[in-house]
Amino acid sequence: MAEERPGTWYGFGFCGFGQALGSGRGRQVHSPEPLWTPVAGVDICRVSASWSYTACLTRGGRLELSGSASGAVGGCRDAWASEALLVLLRSRPGPGAELQGWAPGSVLRGEPLWSQTVESEAAGEHGSGGEAGARALPLLPSASAYVSPRPPFCRPLAPGFRARRLELGAEHVLLLDAAGQVFSWGGGRHGQLGHGTLEAELEPRLLEALQGLPMAEVAAGGWHSVCVSETGDLYVWGWNESGQLALPTRGLAEDGKPVGGEATGLPEEGSEVRAAGGEDGAPTPFIAVQPFPALLDLPQGSEAAHASCGSRHTAVVTRKYGQLGHKDTTSLDHPCRVEFFRDKQLPVEAVTCGPWNTYVYTVERRKS
């Protein structure tokens, strides 16, 4: 954040392993609750969540793990959690910083699985946790490589790439460069690469559908992708099995759930569209796979500011009060605002999704 203001992290969703989420009680938190921490009053600046554990980083550089992995360590600048690997960027004596890869179950004791030194200038480019869009792990501070949860753990990017942000899905990678262009590669069997096919890409490939539209953020879910343009437009593509793209999905319709997402230009050639009878007898299109970016209309003409993806859900912060997270376990295939933050007049500054949960950072309103 450009300006430090007092704020609070809220969490909701799955917490069956005891990971920090809301009050920390029960297997699920249905409505946003202030994030529980072992030490009251700590100022959390970044949250990174995997399926079974959560890593919380304070502005003082202390990292706290909760859930299936536990432990705490100081001197941290950034952290990135996955089931296979916990990556830390830590201060070290003298110039520069140290990048460390740990087994999540190690309780942060002993020696890391691997480590490497990061140059001082590059290490200083990582933003603080609340700064949306700041360069952060898994993209390395040098922006010339990224961290993977599977060997090889450090993977170089092609020379000449000016990476600004990098996101990892279950099988694919999204990269946003300094010019606002989006590249993708990896597995594509659910259309998550956005190139109009279900084929894999071994090397970074420019999303031609978005060429000439500068993007401000990218987010990768398990098998779906989202990006936010500099003008606040929201684009979605990939798997829509659970309505994570906010497009009509068969599974929710058959369960009697509302079907109401809208996206311009849908359906188009290349989409996997299925139809069933609607209330008036006319076919209702269902989008199972959306293999190229679709512009999604948010309610009331809202403009998107930030986005994050879980395995099968998406959270968006609008330039007013964008939210997600409801008091029940209903799946939705259309955008729906979380009234909690609006009712309490809590401006949302950032959002980050774990595979099955969501964390939201709110700030205090400025006094007039």
N, C-alpha and C positions, 0 to 999 in steps of 0.2 A: 504494500500500500504506500502511496506517496506520502500520506499523513498518518501518523500513529494515533489511533483513537481506541479507547477501551472497547473491548468486544467480548463475545461469548460464543463458543462452539455448541451447537445442538446436534443431537444424533437421533436417528430412528431407523428401524429395520431389524434385521436378524442379529442376535447376539448370543447364540446358543453355546458358544465356547467361553462365555464370560468376558468377552472383549469389551473395552470401554465403549459404552453406548448409552446415552441417557443416564438413568439411575444405576445401571449395571444389574438390575434385577430382572429375572425371567429370561425367556428365550427370544422374545421379540418386544420391540418398543414401537407401538403403533402411531404415536403422536410425538412430535419433537420434544425432547427433554434436554436440559443443559447437560453437557458432557461431564460424566463423572471422572474424576482423576484421583489418584492415591493421595496427592497433596493438595489440600484446598487452596484456592486462590492462585494457582499457577497460571501463567499466561501462555496458552498453547498458540503457536503460530502456524503449525502445519500438521495435517493428519494424513496418514497413508494407511489404507485398510486392505488387507487380504481377506480370504474367505474365513479363516479361523482365528486371526489375531489382528490387532490394530497397533500402529506405531504413532505416538503423539510426541511432537517436538515442541519444546518451549522456546521462548525468545532468549532465554538464558543458555540455550544449547543443551538442555537435558532431554534425553530420549527415554520415554516410558513405553514398555510393551505390555499388552494385556490380552488375555485369551489363551489359546493353545501355546503361545510363546509368551514368556515373561522375562523380566529383567529391566535394568536401567543403566544408562551410561551418559557421561557428560562430554562436553567438547564437540557436540555435533552441529553441523551447519545445515544438513539436509538428510532425509531418509526416504527410502522407497521400499515398500513391503510387497512380497509375493509369497506364495506357499513354499516355493523352492529356495528362495534367496531373500535375505534382508540386506540392503545396500545402504551404507552410511558414508557421508562426506564429513570427515572429522578434522578439526584443527590439529596441527602438529607443531612441535618446536621449530622455530625458524620460519622462513617463508613457505608459502604454499599450503596445501592441505593433503590429507590422505583419504583415498577412496578405499573402502573395505567391503568385502562380501562375506556375510555370516550365514551359517545355518540357523534358521529361525528358532530351532529348539536348543541352541547352544546357551541360552540365557545370557548371551553376550559375555561369556567367560572363556578364558584361554586365548587362542589365536584365531583370527578370521580365516576363512577358506582361501582368500586371496586378498591382496592389497596392492595399491600403486599410488605413487605420488602425483599430485595435480599441481601444476604451476600456479604461483600466487595470483597472477593477473586473471587467469581463467577462473580460479576458485572464487574470486571476488565478484564475478558476474552473476552468481546465483542470488536471486532475490529472496527477501524474507517471506515467511510462509503465507502471509495474507495477501501477497501481491499477485493478483490474478494474472496469468499469462507470463509470469517471470520464468526465466530459464530454470529448469529444475530436473532432478532425476526422474526418469531413467536416462535423459540426455546428459552426457558428461559436461562438466563446466567448460571444457575446451570447445564444445559443440562439434567436435570432429569424430565422435564415437558415441555409442549408447550401451547401456547395460541390458543384458538378457538374462532371464531366470534360468536358461539352459546353456550349457557350453556351446560355443565359446562365450564366456560371460561378458567380455568387452568386445563389441563389434564395431569396426571402423565404418565411417560414412565416406562416400566417394569424395575425393578432393574437389574443392570448389563449392560444395554444399554450404550454404550459410544458414544452418538450422537455427530456428528460434524456439521450437517446441517439438517434442516427440512423445507419442503415446503408444502403449502396447496393448493390443487386444489378446484374446486367447491364442489366435493364430496369425495375426496381422499387425502391421506397424503403420502408423500415420506420422507424417512429418510436415511441419509448417515452416517454411523458410522465411528469410528476412523480408522478402518481397510480398509475403502474404499468399504464396502459392502452396498448394497441398499435394503431397506425394504419398503413395501407398505401395506396400508390397507385402508378401507373405501369402497365406492361404486365402482363397477367395470363394470357397464352396457355398457361402451364404450371401454372396454379393457384397461383402464388407469392404472390398477394395474400391468399389465405386467406378469401375471401368466398363460397366455394362455387360460383363460376362461373369461366369463362375470359375474362371481359370485362376490359378496361382500366378504370382509374379515374383521372380527371384531377385529382381533389382528394383530400386525405387522408380516408380512411374508417375508422371504428372497426371493429375485428374483434369483431363481436358474439358470436362463439363463445367469446371469452376474457373477455367483460365480467364484472366481478365477481371475476376471478382476477388479483390484482396480480402483475405480471411484474417481474423484476429485471434481465433482459437480453434483447436481441434480436440476431439475427445474420442477415445476408442473404448467400446464396450466389449463384451465377450466375443460377439460375432456381428456387431453393428458399429456404425460410425456416425459422428455428428461434427459439424463445424459451424462457427459463428462468423459472419462477415463483419467487416469494419463498420458497416451501416446498420448492423443489428438484425440481419436476416439469419434464419436458422435452416440449415440443410441437413438432411438425414438420408442414410442408405444402409443396406445390409439386411440382416435377419429381423423379421417382425413377428416371430412366433408368439411373443407375449405382449404385443402391442408397444414394444419399446421405441418404435419409430413414430408413435402416435398416429398410425394409419390403421384402417379397419383390418381386423384379424379374425379368422374363422373361429378359433378356439374360444375367444371371449364372447362372440356372438352366439355360439352354441350353448354357452353357459348362461345366456340371458343378460350378459353385460352390455352396456351401451357401446354403439359403434358410431364414431363421429369425427374422426380426424380428417383434416383437409390438407391437401398439398397440391400446389399448382402443377398442371401438366400430367396428372396421374389419371388412369394408367398410361404408360407409354411403352413402346416396343422394347422388350428386354425384361420387363417386370414379370414376375410370376404371379399372375392374377387369377384368383378363383372367385366364383360367384355363387350366391345362394339367393333364395327368394326373400324379398323384403316385405314390410307390412302391406304395401300396396300391390304386391305381386311382382314388381319389377326386380330384376336381379340386383343384388348388392355386391359390389366388388370387394374382394378381400385381397390384401397384399401380403403374401407369405415371404417373398424375397424382393427387395428393392435394390437392384444391382447398380444403380447410378444415383447421384445426388438429386433429391427432391426438395423443393422449397416448401417449408412447412409454415402454415399460417397460425400464429399464436392467437389466443383469445384477445378480443378487444384491440386488435392491432398492435399488441405489445411488441417491443423490440428486445431481442436477446442481448444480454451482456456477457454471460458466462454459461458454460455447459459442462457436464460431467456424465460419464456412463458407468453403470454397473454391468454385471453379466447380462441381465435382461431388463434393465430399466434405465431411464434417462432423467436427469434433473437439469433444469434450466433456470438461471437467474435473469429476470428481465431488468430493464433500466428503470422500472418502478419497484415492484415487489414480486420478482419471479420466484416461484417455489414449487415443491413437490413434497408428498408425504401426508398421509391421511390417517384417520382414526380407525381404519379397518384394514383388512388384508386384500381388498378388492383390486384386481388387476384392471388397468385402463388402457384403451387404445386411442385416447385423445388427450390433449393437454388439459390438466386440471390444477388450479391454483391451490396452494396450501394456505388456508385462511389463518392458521396459527400466527404466522409472522406479521400479516397485515393487521390482524385484530390487536396484536400487542405493539403495533407500530415499530417493528424492528427491521430496519433496513438490512438487507442481505448483501454482504460484500463478496462472499466466495462460497463455492459448493464443491465437494469432492465425494465421489461415490466409491464404496467398496463393492465387491461382487453382489452382495445381498443387503446392503444398507447404505445410508446416506448421511453425510455430515455437512452442516451448514454453519457458516461464520457470519454472525450479525454484529453490528456496531451500534453504539448509542447515538441517538439522534442529536444533532447539534442544537444547542440551546440558542434561541433567537435573542 
